[in-house]
C-alpha cells in the first residue's frame, strides 16, 4: 500500500489546508479596513480597489509559468517557495501601512498576489496527488474549511485590532504572524511528502526484487521502464495545453466566472454592508463572517455527498443558480430606511457562502478528474490566468458602477449578470458537450480511465459488442492461440536450455502477446 493511502493522508490534507490560512487571512485585510485605509491614505474607492487589481494583474502572465514550474520542479518546491514569498509580500504591505506609503502597499500586494495564486495551484496539485477517485471531493471539502476560517478570522479580528490600537500597521503585522504560521505548516508538509515518496520507493524496490526471484523478467521491460522515465522527465511546455479537451476549456471558464462572482464582490463587502444595511464597520465585519463560516461547516458534507452520488453536472447547475440568487437578493432587499431589518444581509451572505462551498467541492475536483496528473499544475495555472483577468477587471468595474450611480444595488445586479453568463457555460457543458462531460456524473470518474488502460480484457467484455457468429469465432481463435502459448522452459541439474531456445521462446511469447492484443482490439 502506498504511504499516500494510509491514515497519514488526513494529516497531509490538514497541513495542505493550513498553508492557506495566512494567505486567506491576509488577502482580505483591505476589505476589513476599507474605510480606514481610504481615510488614512487619502485614496478613492478606485485606488482602493487597485489594491486588489494589482494583486491579480501579475497572475495574468505568471500563473501558467507557476503551474509549469510546479509540474517541472515538483509540488514541494512550489509549496516552500510560494509560502515564503506570501510572507515576504505581507511584510512589505505591513511596512506600507506603518509609513502610510500607498505605493509600498501596492508593491507588497503585487508580490503577495503572484505567490498567493501559485500557492493555491500547488495546493490543488498536491491534493490531486494524495487523493484520487471517489475521495477527491471530500478532500476538497476539508481543504476549504481552514482557509475560509482565515477569512472569517480576518473579518472578526482585524477591525477589533484596529479599534484597540487605532493604527493601520498593527492588524497588518498581525497578518504577517499568520503567514509565518502557514510557512511552518508548509515545511512540515514538504517533509511529509518527501518521506512518502521515499517510503513508496522502498516498497516498490522490495516488490521488484521479490518479482525477480519468482520469475525471469522479459528483455523488453528494462527498455520500457527507461522509456517511461524519459517521458516523465520530459519538459513541460505550452504545447501541453493542446492536450486539454474542449470539455476542460468549458470547465475552466465555469470555474473562472464562479470564483469571480465570489472574490471580487467580497473585496468591497464591508463597505457594501455599511452602505446597503447601515451597519458599522465592526458589525459589517461580523456579518461577513457568515460567508466564510458557512463553507467551513458544510463543505465536508457536500464533498462527501457528491462523492457518494456523483451527478456533478447537476450540482454545477445548482451552484450557478445559488450564485445568481444570492446577488439578486443583495440588489433587491430593501434598505433599513425602507423597513428592512439590518440583519437582512445575513440571508444573501449565507447563500453566497453555500454557493462557494459547492464551487469548491464540485467544480474544482472536476478539473482534476479530466486533466492528466503530469500537467495538472499547468492546467490550474491556466485557470489562474483566467481568474486573475476577472479579479483584475471586475473590482474596477464594480467601483466605477458605484461611482456613477452612488448605489450598491447596481453592483449586485452587475455580479448577478456575471452569474447568468456562468450559467450559460454550465448549461453548455450539460447539453451541448454532453458526450464529453458525462463522465463527471460517475461516482468515480477515474474508473473509466483505469479500465481503458488495463492490459487485459475479459472475453465477455470484448465479445459483448460482437454478433453471435463473430463471438464464436473470437473465442475459438483465442483458444487456439492460448494452446500455442509456451510455458517457461523446465530445467534440471542434467539439462540446460540453450541460448537459442530461450531466444525462440521469447520470440514466440512476444508473437503470442501481439496476437492476443490485436484480437482483443
C-alpha positions in Angstrom: 0.0 0.0 0.0 1.2 3.5 -0.9 2.1 5.8 2.1 -0.3 8.3 0.5 -3.2 5.8 1.0 -2.6 5.4 4.7 -4.2 7.4 7.5 -1.3 9.9 7.2 -3.2 11.3 4.3 -5.5 13.0 6.7 -2.6 14.8 8.3 -1.4 15.8 4.9 -4.8 17.3 3.9 -4.9 19.2 7.2 -1.5 20.7 6.6 -2.4 21.5 3.0 -5.4 23.4 4.3 -3.3 25.3 6.9 -0.8 26.5 4.3 -3.5 28.8 3.0 -4.6 30.1 6.5 -2.2 33.0 6.4 -2.9 33.6 2.8 -6.6 33.9 3.2 -6.4 35.9 6.4 -4.1 38.4 4.7 -5.8 38.6 1.3 -8.9 40.4 2.7 -7.1 42.7 5.1 -8.0 45.7 2.9 -11.7 44.7 2.8 -11.9 44.7 6.6 -10.1 48.1 6.8 -11.5 49.7 3.7 -12.8 52.9 5.4 -9.7 53.3 7.5 -7.3 52.8 4.5 -9.2 55.3 2.4 -9.2 57.9 5.1 -5.6 57.4 6.4 -4.0 57.2 3.0 -6.4 59.7 1.4 -7.3 57.5 -1.6 -10.5 57.0 -3.6 -12.5 53.8 -3.9 -11.0 53.1 -7.3 -7.5 53.5 -5.8 -8.6 51.2 -3.0 -9.8 48.5 -5.4 -6.5 48.9 -7.2 -5.0 47.0 -4.2 -7.0 44.0 -5.4 -6.4 44.6 -9.1 -2.7 44.8 -8.7 -2.9 41.6 -6.7 -4.4 39.9 -9.7 -2.6 41.7 -12.6 0.8 39.8 -12.5 -1.0 36.5 -12.4 -2.5 37.1 -15.9 1.0 36.4 -17.1 2.6 34.3 -14.4 0.1 31.7 -13.2 0.8 29.4 -16.2 4.5 29.8 -15.6 3.9 29.0 -11.9 2.0 25.9 -12.9 4.7 24.8 -15.3 7.3 25.3 -12.5 5.3 23.1 -10.2 5.0 20.4 -12.9 8.7 20.6 -13.7 10.3 21.2 -10.3 7.7 19.5 -8.1 4.9 20.5 -5.8 7.2 20.5 -2.8 9.3 23.2 -4.3 6.2 25.2 -5.1 4.8 25.0 -1.5 8.1 26.1 0.0 8.7 28.9 -2.4 5.3 30.4 -2.5 4.5 30.2 1.2 7.8 32.1 1.8 7.0 34.8 -0.8 3.5 35.2 0.6 5.1 36.0 4.0 7.5 38.5 2.4 4.8 40.2 0.4 2.6 40.7 3.5 5.6 42.1 5.4 6.0 44.7 2.7 2.3 45.6 2.9 2.6 46.0 6.7 5.6 48.3 6.3 3.5 50.3 3.8 0.8 50.7 6.5 3.4 51.6 9.0 4.8 54.5 7.0 1.5 55.4 5.2 3.0 54.6 1.8 0.3 53.6 -0.7 2.9 52.7 -3.4 4.7 50.4 -1.0 1.4 48.7 -0.2 0.7 48.3 -3.9 4.2 46.7 -4.4 3.5 44.3 -1.5 0.1 43.3 -2.8 1.6 42.6 -6.2 4.3 40.3 -4.7 1.7 38.7 -2.4 -0.6 38.1 -5.3 2.0 36.3 -7.5 2.8 33.9 -4.7 -0.8 33.5 -3.5 -2.3 32.3 -6.7 0.6 29.9 -7.4 0.3 28.6 -3.8 -3.3 27.7 -4.5 -2.2 25.9 -7.6 0.4 24.0 -5.6 -2.2 23.0 -3.0 -4.7 21.8 -5.6 -1.9 19.8 -7.4 -0.8 18.3 -4.0 -4.3 17.2 -3.1 -4.8 15.5 -6.5 -1.6 13.6 -5.8 -2.7 12.3 -2.4 -6.4 11.9 -3.1 -7.9 10.3 -6.2 -11.2 8.9 -7.4 -14.1 9.0 -5.1 -12.3 10.7 -2.2 -11.3 13.8 -4.1 -14.4 15.9 -3.5 -14.3 15.0 0.2 -10.7 16.1 0.4 -11.5 19.4 -1.3 -14.3 19.9 1.2 -11.8 19.5 4.0 -9.3 21.7 2.3 -11.8 24.6 2.1 -12.5 24.7 5.9 -9.3 26.1 7.3 -8.6 28.7 4.6 -12.1 30.1 4.9 -11.6 30.2 8.7 -8.7 32.5 7.9 -11.1 34.8 6.0 -13.6 34.7 8.9 -10.9 35.5 11.5 -9.8 38.5 9.4 -13.3 39.9 9.2 -13.7 39.4 13.0 -10.2 40.2 14.4 -8.9 42.9 12.0 -11.5 45.6 12.9 -11.1 44.8 16.6 -7.3 45.0 16.5 -7.6 48.4 14.7 -10.2 49.6 17.2 -7.9 48.8 20.1 -4.7 50.2 18.6 -6.0 52.9 16.2 -3.0 52.1 14.0 -3.2 50.7 10.5 0.1 48.8 10.8 -0.9 46.7 13.9 -3.5 44.5 12.2 -1.3 44.2 9.1 1.6 43.0 11.1 -0.7 40.5 12.8 -1.3 39.1 9.4 2.4 38.6 9.0 2.2 36.3 12.0 -0.5 34.2 10.4 1.7 33.9 7.2 4.7 32.7 9.3 2.5 30.0 10.8 1.4 28.8 7.3 5.0 28.8 6.2 5.9 26.4 9.1 3.0 24.2 8.2 4.3 24.2 4.6 7.7 23.0 5.7 6.1 20.1 7.7 4.1 19.2 4.6 7.1 19.2 2.4 8.9 16.8 4.8 5.8 14.5 5.0 5.5 14.3 1.2 9.2 13.7 0.8 9.0 10.9 3.3 6.0 9.4 1.5 8.0 9.4 -1.8 10.9 7.6 -0.2 8.6 5.1 1.5 6.8 4.3 -1.7 10.2 3.9 -3.5 11.4 1.4 -0.9 8.2 -0.6 -1.2 8.5 -0.6 -5.0 12.1 -1.7 -4.8 11.2 -4.6 -2.4 8.4 -5.8 -4.7 10.7 -5.6 -7.7 13.3 -7.8 -6.0 10.7 -10.3 -5.0 9.4 -10.5 -8.5 12.9 -11.0 -9.9 13.3 -14.0 -7.5 10.0 -15.6 -8.7 10.1 -15.2 -12.5 12.5 -14.1 -15.2 11.9 -10.6 -16.4 11.2 -10.0 -20.1 14.1 -8.4 -22.1 12.0 -5.5 -23.3 10.8 -4.4 -19.8 14.0 -2.6 -18.9 13.9 -0.6 -22.1 10.2 0.2 -21.5 11.0 1.4 -18.0 13.7 3.7 -19.2 11.4 5.0 -21.9 8.7 5.8 -19.3 11.4 7.5 -17.1 12.5 9.7 -20.0 8.8 10.5 -20.7 8.2 11.5 -17.1 11.3 13.8 -17.3 10.0 15.4 -20.5 9.9 19.2 -20.1 6.5 20.8 -19.6 5.7 23.4 -22.2 2.8 25.4 -23.5 2.3 22.7 -26.2 0.9 20.6 -23.4 -2.2 22.8 -23.4 -3.2 21.2 -26.7 -3.9 18.0 -24.7 -6.7 19.8 -22.9 -10.1 18.8 -24.3 -13.0 21.1 -25.1 -14.7 19.9 -22.0 -11.8 21.1 -19.9 -11.8 24.5 -21.5 -15.5 25.0 -20.8 -15.0 23.8 -17.2 -12.1 26.3 -16.8 -14.4 29.1 -17.8 -17.1 27.9 -15.4 -14.6 27.9 -12.5 -13.3 31.3 -13.6 -16.7 33.0 -13.6 -17.8 31.3 -10.4 -14.7 32.5 -8.5 -15.0 36.0 -9.9 -18.6 36.2 -8.7 -17.3 35.5 -5.2 -13.9 37.0 -4.6 -14.2 40.5 -6.2 -17.6 41.0 -4.6 -16.0 40.4 -1.1 -13.3 43.0 -1.9 -15.9 45.7 -1.1 -18.2 43.6 1.1 -17.6 45.5 4.3 -18.4 48.9 2.8 -21.2 47.3 0.8 -22.9 46.2 4.0 -22.3 49.6 5.6 -23.9 51.4 2.7 -26.8 49.0 2.0 -27.7 47.9 5.5 -26.5 50.8 7.7 -24.0 48.7 9.6 -20.9 49.9 11.4 -17.6 48.6 10.0 -17.3 46.2 13.0 -20.8 45.0 12.6 -20.3 44.6 8.9 -17.2 42.5 9.6 -19.1 40.3 11.9 -21.9 39.8 9.3 -19.4 38.9 6.6 -18.1 36.1 8.9 -21.2 34.2 7.9 -20.0 34.0 4.3 -16.7 32.5 5.4 -18.0 30.2 8.2 -20.7 28.6 6.0 -18.2 26.7 3.8 -16.3 25.6 6.8 -19.2 23.7 8.3 -20.9 22.4 5.1 -18.1 21.8 2.6 -17.1 18.4 4.1 -20.7 17.2 4.0 -21.2 18.5 0.4 -17.9 16.8 -0.7 -19.0 13.5 0.9 -22.4 13.6 -0.7 -21.0 14.4 -4.1 -18.5 11.6 -3.8 -21.3 9.2 -3.0 -23.9 10.1 -5.6 -22.0 11.6 -8.5 -24.1 13.7 -11.0 -21.6 16.6 -10.7 -23.0 18.4 -13.7 -26.4 18.8 -12.0 -24.6 20.1 -8.9 -22.9 22.7 -11.1 -26.3 23.9 -12.3 -27.5 24.3 -8.6 -24.2 26.1 -7.8 -24.7 28.6 -10.6 -28.3 29.3 -9.6 -27.3 29.8 -5.9 -24.7 32.4 -7.0 -27.4 34.3 -9.1 -30.0 34.2 -6.3 -27.5 35.5 -3.7 -26.5 38.5 -5.7 -30.1 39.2 -6.7 -31.0 39.4 -3.0 -28.1 41.8 -2.4 -29.6 44.0 -5.1 -33.4 43.9 -4.2 -33.5 43.6 -0.4 -34.9 46.9 0.9 -32.7 49.1 3.0 -33.4 49.7 6.7 -34.9 53.1 5.7 -37.5 51.2 3.7 -38.4 49.0 6.6 -36.0 46.1 6.2 -34.1 45.0 9.4 -30.3 45.4 9.4 -29.8 41.7 9.8 -31.4 41.1 6.4 -27.9 41.0 5.0 -27.5 37.6 6.7 -29.6 35.8 4.1 -27.6 36.6 0.9 -24.3 36.4 2.8 -25.3 32.9 3.9 -26.3 31.8 0.3 -23.1 33.2 -1.1 -21.1 31.0 1.4 -23.2 28.0 0.4 -22.5 28.7 -3.3 -18.8 28.9 -2.7 -18.9 25.6 -0.8 -20.5 23.9 -3.8 -18.0 25.5 -6.1 -15.1 24.1 -4.1 -16.4 20.6 -3.7 -17.9 20.2 -7.2 -16.2 22.3 -9.9 -12.6 22.2 -8.8 -12.4 18.4 -8.4 -13.9 18.1 -11.9 -10.8 19.7 -13.4 -8.7 17.2 -11.6 -10.7 14.3 -13.0 -10.3 15.4 -16.6 -6.6 16.5 -16.6 -3.5 14.3 -16.7 -1.6 14.4 -13.4 1.6 15.3 -15.4 0.2 18.6 -16.5 -2.1 19.3 -13.5 -0.1 22.3 -12.4 -0.2 23.8 -15.9 -4.0 23.3 -16.1 -4.5 25.1 -12.8 -2.1 27.8 -13.9 -4.3 28.4 -17.0 -7.3 28.6 -14.7 -5.5 31.0 -12.5 -4.7 33.2 -15.6 -8.4 33.4 -16.4 -9.4 34.1 -12.8 -6.7 36.7 -12.5 -8.1 38.6 -15.5 -11.6 38.6 -13.9 -10.2 39.5 -10.4 -8.3 42.4 -12.0 -11.1 43.8 -14.1 -14.3 43.2 -12.0 -13.3 45.2 -8.9 -12.5 48.2 -11.0 -15.8 47.9 -13.0 -17.9 47.5 -9.8 -16.2 50.5 -8.2 -16.9 52.6 -11.4 -20.5 51.4 -11.3 -20.8 52.7 -7.7 -19.1 56.0 -8.5 -21.5 56.5 -11.4 -24.7 55.6 -9.6 -23.8 56.1 -6.0 -25.8 52.9 -5.3 -24.5 49.5 -4.3 -27.7 47.9 -5.7 -26.3 48.2 -9.2 -23.2 46.4 -8.1 -25.4 43.5 -7.0 -27.1 43.4 -10.4 -23.7 43.5 -12.1 -22.5 40.4 -10.3 -25.9 38.7 -10.9 -25.3 39.3 -14.7 -21.9 37.6 -14.4 -23.7 34.7 -12.7 -26.1 34.4 -15.7 -23.1 34.2 -18.1 -21.7 31.5 -15.9 -25.0 29.5 -16.0 -24.8 29.6 -19.8 -21.4 27.9 -19.7 -22.8 25.3 -17.3 -25.8 24.5 -19.5 -23.4 24.3 -22.5 -21.4 21.6 -20.6 -24.6 19.7 -19.7 -26.5 19.8 -23.1 -24.0 20.7 -25.9 -20.9 18.9 -24.6 -22.9 16.1 -23.1 -20.8 13.3 -24.6 -17.5 14.8 -23.4 -18.7 15.7 -19.9 -21.0 12.8 -19.0 -18.1 11.0 -17.3 -18.3 13.6 -14.5 -21.7 12.1 -13.4 -20.0 8.9 -12.4 -19.3 8.3 -8.7 -15.7 7.7 -9.6 -14.9 9.3 -13.0 -11.4 7.8 -12.9 -12.7 4.3 -13.2 -13.3 4.6 -16.9 -9.7 5.7 -17.5 -8.3 2.9 -15.5 -10.4 0.4 -17.3 -9.2 1.7 -20.7 -5.6 1.5 -19.6 -5.9 -2.1 -18.3 -3.6 -4.6 -20.0 -6.2 -7.4 -20.1 -9.8 -7.5 -21.1 -12.2 -10.3 -20.2 -13.7 -12.4 -23.0 -17.2 -11.3 -22.1 -16.5 -7.6 -22.3 -14.8 -7.9 -25.7 -17.4 -10.3 -27.1 -20.3 -8.3 -25.9 -20.1 -6.0 -28.9 -19.9 -8.8 -31.5 -22.5 -10.8 -33.3 -23.1 -14.4 -32.2 -21.1 -15.8 -35.1 -18.2 -13.3 -34.5 -18.3 -14.2 -30.9 -17.9 -17.9 -31.5 -15.1 -17.2 -34.0 -13.4 -14.9 -31.5 -13.4 -17.4 -28.6 -12.2 -20.2 -30.9 -9.3 -18.2 -32.2 -8.3 -17.1 -28.8 -8.4 -20.7 -27.6 -6.2 -21.8 -30.4 -3.7 -19.1 -29.6 -3.7 -20.0 -26.0 -2.9 -23.6 -26.9 0.3 -22.3 -28.5 1.5 -20.3 -25.6 4.8 -21.5 -24.4 5.4 -22.1 -20.7 8.8 -21.3 -19.1 11.4 -23.9 -20.0 11.8 -26.6 -17.4 15.4 -27.1 -16.3 17.1 -29.6 -14.0 20.5 -30.4 -13.0 21.1 -32.6 -16.0 19.8 -30.4 -18.8 20.1 -26.7 -19.5 18.3 -24.6 -22.1 20.5 -23.4 -24.9 20.6 -19.6 -25.6 18.9 -20.2 -28.9 16.0 -22.0 -27.2 15.5 -19.0 -24.9 15.5 -16.6 -27.7 13.0 -18.7 -29.7 10.8 -18.9 -26.6 10.8 -15.2 -26.1 10.1 -14.5 -29.8 7.1 -16.8 -29.8 5.9 -15.4 -26.5 6.1 -11.9 -28.0 4.1 -13.2 -31.0 1.5 -14.6 -28.7 1.2 -11.3 -26.9 0.8 -9.4 -30.1 -1.9 -11.8 -31.4 -3.9 -11.5 -28.2 -3.6 -7.7 -28.3 -4.8 -7.5 -31.9 -7.6 -9.9 -31.2 -8.8 -8.0 -28.1 -8.7 -4.7 -30.0 
